[in-house]
């Protein structure tokens, strides 16, 4: 089974994946393979352009016994069995991205994407099994505990309850 661990940059995917790996889960980090699928560079957005279809073909060919967590902010675009979408309130997300020394333009773009549910919308185009977790004010251990519950119980999907749209009105 392949599960995407996705979310806007800064929501905590990498730290959560680190802990999941330490706990024995198999994790494929897209950042380690993305360069194999780069087809250009967007100077305005300061980001690589990835051939999503080619990356998806690669993921489809992986025959993993058991569970494979595919971590990365593009993982919800791939052929997976479910999507765990990490979310974070834009006020906290801004602090996290500034700590990473991101420029203000890129921070603003990502905050707006988080407030507008962009990743959720894209995930819903491909998947039915989606679980959202709000990481705002939570420790990595708390988030991993919620993820483990999802992975063990496979509850009905739950999404659409996190709403940061009012942040845009400020």
C-alpha positions in Angstrom: 0.0 0.0 0.0 1.3 3.5 -0.9 0.3 6.5 1.2 1.1 10.1 0.2 2.3 12.4 3.0 1.7 15.8 1.5 1.1 19.5 2.4 2.2 23.0 1.7 5.9 23.6 2.3 6.5 24.2 6.0 3.6 22.2 7.4 6.0 19.5 8.9 6.2 16.8 6.3 10.0 16.2 6.6 10.1 16.2 10.4 7.1 13.8 10.6 8.7 11.6 7.9 12.0 11.6 10.0 10.1 10.2 13.0 8.1 7.7 11.0 11.4 6.4 9.6 12.9 6.1 13.1 9.9 4.1 14.1 10.5 1.6 11.2 8.1 2.9 8.5 9.4 2.8 4.9 9.5 6.4 3.6 10.3 7.5 0.0 11.2 11.1 0.0 10.3 12.8 -3.3 13.1 15.4 -2.9 15.6 12.6 -3.3 14.2 11.5 -6.7 12.7 14.7 -8.1 15.8 15.7 -10.0 15.2 12.7 -12.3 12.0 14.3 -13.5 12.9 18.0 -13.8 12.0 19.4 -17.2 12.7 23.1 -16.5 13.0 25.9 -14.0 10.4 28.6 -13.3 12.6 31.7 -12.5 9.6 33.8 -11.4 8.5 31.2 -8.8 12.1 30.1 -8.1 11.1 26.4 -8.4 11.8 23.3 -10.5 9.3 22.2 -13.1 8.6 18.5 -12.7 7.1 16.1 -15.2 4.4 14.8 -12.9 3.3 12.1 -15.3 6.8 10.6 -15.6 7.2 10.7 -11.8 3.9 9.0 -11.5 5.0 6.2 -13.9 8.0 5.7 -11.7 5.9 5.4 -8.6 3.5 3.0 -10.3 6.4 0.6 -11.0 7.3 0.4 -7.3 6.2 -2.9 -5.9 6.4 -2.5 -2.2 5.3 -5.2 0.2 3.5 -3.6 3.1 3.3 0.1 3.6 5.3 2.7 1.7 4.9 6.4 2.7 5.7 8.8 -0.1 6.6 12.1 1.4 6.6 15.4 -0.6 4.4 18.2 -1.6 3.7 16.6 -4.9 2.9 13.1 -3.6 -0.8 13.7 -3.7 -0.5 13.9 -7.5 0.7 10.3 -7.7 -0.9 6.9 -7.9 -1.3 6.1 -4.2 -3.9 4.4 -2.1 -4.5 7.3 0.2 -3.4 10.8 1.1 -2.5 12.2 4.5 -2.6 16.0 4.1 -0.8 18.0 6.7 -2.2 21.5 7.2 -1.0 24.5 9.2 -2.6 27.9 10.0 -1.0 30.6 7.8 0.2 32.6 10.8 2.3 29.7 12.1 3.3 28.7 8.6 4.7 32.1 8.0 6.9 31.8 11.0 8.1 28.4 9.9 8.9 29.6 6.4 10.7 32.7 7.6 12.8 30.4 9.9 13.8 28.5 6.7 14.9 32.0 5.3 12.4 31.9 2.4 11.8 35.2 0.6 8.6 37.1 1.3 7.2 36.6 -2.2 7.5 32.8 -2.0 6.1 32.9 1.6 3.1 34.8 0.5 2.4 32.4 -2.4 2.5 29.4 0.0 0.4 31.1 2.7 -2.3 31.8 0.1 -2.1 28.3 -1.3 -2.6 26.9 2.3 -5.5 29.3 3.0 -7.2 28.4 -0.4 -6.9 24.6 0.1 -4.9 24.3 -3.1 -3.4 20.9 -2.3 -6.7 19.5 -1.0 -8.4 20.6 -4.3 -5.7 18.9 -6.4 -5.8 15.7 -4.2 -9.5 15.5 -4.6 -9.1 15.4 -8.4 -7.4 12.0 -8.0 -8.2 10.5 -4.7 -11.1 9.6 -2.4 -9.2 8.5 0.6 -7.9 11.7 2.1 -7.2 12.5 5.7 -6.3 16.0 6.9 -4.3 16.7 10.0 -3.9 20.2 11.4 -0.3 20.5 12.6 -0.8 24.0 14.1 0.6 24.1 17.6 1.2 20.3 17.7 4.4 18.5 18.3 5.9 16.1 15.7 5.0 13.2 18.1 1.4 14.3 18.3 1.1 14.5 14.5 2.8 11.1 14.1 0.4 9.6 16.6 -2.6 10.8 14.5 -0.9 9.4 11.4 -0.4 6.0 13.0 -4.0 5.9 14.0 -4.9 6.5 10.3 -2.5 3.9 9.1 -3.7 1.2 11.5 -7.4 1.8 11.4 -7.9 3.2 7.9 -10.9 5.2 9.1 -13.3 6.8 6.7 -11.7 9.8 4.9 -12.0 13.1 6.7 -11.2 16.4 5.1 -12.8 19.8 4.5 -13.1 20.7 8.1 -9.9 22.8 8.2 -10.7 26.3 7.0 -8.2 29.1 6.9 -10.0 31.2 4.3 -10.8 33.9 6.9 -7.0 34.5 7.1 -7.2 35.9 3.6 -9.6 38.7 4.7 -6.9 40.2 7.0 
